[in-house]
């Protein structure tokens, strides 16, 4: 792989520049999208005024709409999309299978049960929902990892089987919470949370969830070159002197922190961790040193744009999980046909 900017061809330079700018452009575009129209000057004046860089007389409705509603929602959407996509790319490399996603080890089902339990116990308290969702997401992955160590090693097939088992258990627990929940108040909240949404996004969510998401992303960026070695297989990686148990644990921990931080504030949003890494792979190749950051950029841009569509396509807001499934399912069928259900 080229190691310097001058060694990269013109076409790849353009791709890298576009990928770097795409999330920023998507966030800016989302400020214009909605049923209440705003102009470029309105957006500029509000942002400059709220940042204390100028002192314009702005309408309160514009200030609230742009700064307190649309901007935090777009930023959080970019963060969630980036984390889900980068975790999916890391797991696809770790498990050497293009058909896995960020929820392969049960993080989504664990977070779903935690959120449902918090809604029942604390009657929809937002802070409790975030804490329970994050905690049970970590617990689900921990249980999957422990099941994968049944032979005192961590073969990828055992990790996957552990994830399937844990996901099944927590999915059953989610169904149980739906069964015992109050059908008029608690059940609708559980169902809506499980479908995924950024409707309640604010700057507090960005600050709270940003800590584990940032830690996970930094960890994956730092170890992304070792994912290349791990994707060669356990025997080959061991021959090259890689500490398989430690490196797998680091990748899993970092991806789990990123995914759990994202899911606890957005709900369950599927398919992003599956389809975005493949689109990135088509653009930059299989090298995880490039694939990981490009997946982050594309995931951020993708989820912001999907959220924009969900806000305006109908009279009421469409949950993100529905739209990502409508996009991801046809892509998954095409992927199955291309790979014939196999690995790389």
N, C-alpha and C positions, 0 to 999 in steps of 0.2 A: 504494500500500500504506500502511496506517496506520503512522505513525511513533512513536506513543506508546501506552502501555498503556491509557490511558483511552479512546483512539479505537477500540480493538478490541472487537468484540462479545462478549457473554457466552459464546456457543458456542465461539468461537475461544480465549477465555481458558481455558475448561475443557480444550480440546484441548491447548493449550500446557502447562498445568500437568500434565496426565496424561502427556504426552510427556517432560517433565522428570523426573517421579517414576518412570516405568516401569522404567528400568534399575536404579535403586536397589532398587525392590520386587522385581524379578526376581532380583537377587543375594541379597537376604535370603531369598526363597522357596527358592532353590536350596540354602541351608544346611539346610533341613528335609528335602529330598528325597534318598532313598537307602534302601538295604536295612537300614541300621543306624539305628533311630529316635533322634532327639534332641528335647528339649523346648525351648521358648522360653527358659526359665530356664538350661538348659545352655548355649545359644548365648550368652546375655548374660554369664554368668559367665566363659566361656572368653575372649570378646573383651575384657572388662574386665580380666581377669587378664593376658592377653598384652600388652595395651596399658599395663600397670602402673598402671591407674586403680583397681584393687581387688586384694584378695588372697584370692580364694576357693580352697577346696580342691576342685579339679576332677579328675575321672578322667582319666588320661593318654590313654585311648582317645578320649575326647570332645575333648580338646585337640588331638590329632593329626588326628582326623577333620575337625573344624570349621575349625581355624586353618591346618593344613598341607595339607589335601587339598581340601575343598569350597570354601573361601573363595578361594584363589588361582585355582582352576579357574573359578569364577564371574566373578571380576574379569577374568581373561584372556579368557574367552569374550565378555564385554561389550566389551572393547577390540577384539578381532578382528571381532566383528559390526559395531561402529561404523565401523571402518576400511573394511571391505569395502563396506558400504552407502554411505558417504559418497564413496568412490572411484567406485562405480557411478553415483551421482547426478551427480557431476562429469563423468564421461565421457559420460553421456547428454545432458547439456547441451552439452558441447563438440562432440560429433559430431552433435547434433541428431537423434538416433535413439533411441527408447525401447527398442530391442532389443539394446543393447550393455550390457556389464557391466564389472566392475573388471578382468577378465582379457583385455580386448579387444586389448591391445598385447603379449600374450605373457608377462605377468609370472608367471602361474600355471605355465605349461609350463616357463618358464625356471627357476623355483624348484624344480619337480619334478625336472628333470634335475640341478640342483645338489645336491639332497638325495640323489638316487639315487647320484650319483657319490661323494658323501662317505661314504655307507653302504658302498660297495664299497671305497673307498680307505682309510677309517679305521675300518671294521668297526663302524659304528653309533655312533661318538663324537658325543655330542649337540652339543657346541660346534661341531665341524667341520660337522655337518649344518646348523646354523643359519647359519653363515658362508657356506657354499657356496650354500645356498638363497637367501639374501639377495643375494649377489653375482651369481648367474646371473639372478635376477629383474631386477635393475637392468640387466644386460647385455642381456637380451631386449628390454626397453623401449628402451634406447639404440639397438639395431640397428633396431627398428621405426621409431624417430624418424628415423634416418639414411636409411632406405629412403624414408620419407615426404618427404624433402628432395631427391629426385632431380631436381626441377625448380627447386631453390634456393628453394622455398617449402614451406609445410606445409599443403596442402589436406587436408581431413579424409578424403577418399576415399583418398588416398595413405597416410595414417596407418593407416587400417583395413586396407588391402591389405598394408602392411608388417607389421602385427600378425598377419595371417593367415599370411603367409609364415614369420615367425619362430616362431609357435606350431607350425606344421607341422614345421619343422626340429627344434625341441626335443622335440616329441612323438615323433618318430622316434628321437631320441637316448635318450629315456626307454625306449622299446621295446628299444633296443639294450642298455641297461644291464640291463634285465630278462633279456635273453637270455644275457648273460655272467655274471650274478650267480650266486652259490652258491645252489642251489635249497632248501637246508635252513636257512640262516641269513640270508643277505643278501636274497634274493628276498622272503620274507615281510615283512621290515622295510620294503622299498621299497613293496610293495603296500599295507601298512597305512598308511604315511606318506601315500601318494597319496590315500587315502580320507578323510583329515582326522580329527583327534582332538585332544582337550584332556586326555587321560588323564594325561600326564606334566607337567601345568602346575605350576609353583612360582613363588615370588617372584623368583627369578633370571630366569626367562623374562619376567616382567612388567617388570623393570628393564631388561633388555637390549633386548627388542623394543619397549619403550615409547618409547625415544628416537626411532627413525625414525617410529613410528606417531604420536607426539605432534607431531613436526615436520611430517609430512604433513597431519594434521588442522588444525593451526594455519594452515598455508599455504592450505588450501582455504577455511577460514573467513574468512581475510583477503582472499581474492580472489573470494569467491562472488558479489559483485555484478557483477564483470566477466564471469563465466560467463553471466549474463543477456545481456550484449552479444554475446558470442561465439556464443550460441545463435541469434542473429538471422541469422547467415551472414557469410561473410568480407567481402563487398562492403559490407554495411551496417555491420559493425563497423569496417572501415577508414574509411568515411565519417565515423564518429563520432570518429575520431582514435585508435583503439585500435591499439597495436603488436601485430599478430596473432602474429608469430613469438615475441615475448617472452612474451606472456600465455599462449599455448598451451603454451610450454615450461614455464612456472611451474605451470600446472594439471597437466600431465602429470607433472612432477617430484614435486609434492606428492602426487598420487594414487598414484604409483608407490611413494614412500616408505611411505605408509600401507598399501598393499596388500602390498608386499614384507615389511614388518615383521610384518604379520599372518600371511602365508602361511608364513614361515620357522619359526614356532613352532607353527602349527596344522595344517600340511599344506594340501592343496588342498580348499577348501570352496566349492563352486559355488552359483550361483543367488542368494546373498544380495545381491550387487551388482546383480542384475537386478530381483528382485521387491520388495525393500524400498523403493527410491526410488519405485516406482509406488504402493505403499500410502501412502507419505508424500504423494505428489502428490494422491492422492484426499482427503487430510485438509487440506493447507495450500495446495494449488495449485502452479503452475509456477515461482513466484518463488524463485530459488535462495538468496536471503537467508534464506528460511524453510525451503526444501526441504533444504538441506545440514544444518543442525542437527537438523531433525526426522528425517532419514534416519539420522543418527548414533544418536539415541535409540532409534528403532525397531529398527535393526540390532543394537544392543547387547542390547535386551530379547529380540528374536527368537532370537538364537543361544544365549543363556543358557537360554531355555526349551526349545529344541530339544535342547541338550546334556542337560538334565534328563530329557527323554523318552528319549533314547538310553541313559541310564544305568539306567533302571528298566523299560523296556518289555519286555525279554527277560532271560533268565538271564545272557547275556553282553552286553557293551557294544556298541552299534551305532555304527559310525563316522559322524561328522557329515555327510560328503559324501553318504552314502546317504540320510539323512533329508532334507537340504535339496533333493536332487534329486527325491525323491518328492513334496515339497511344491511345488517350483518348476516341474517339468515340466507339470503340469496348468495352472498359472497362465500359463506361457508359451504353451500352446495357446490359452487364452482371449485372451491378448494378441495373438497373431497374427491371430485371428479379428476382434478389435476394430479393429486397425490395418491389416489386410489386407497385412501384411508391409511396410508403409511406414514413414515417419518420423513426425514429430510430427503 
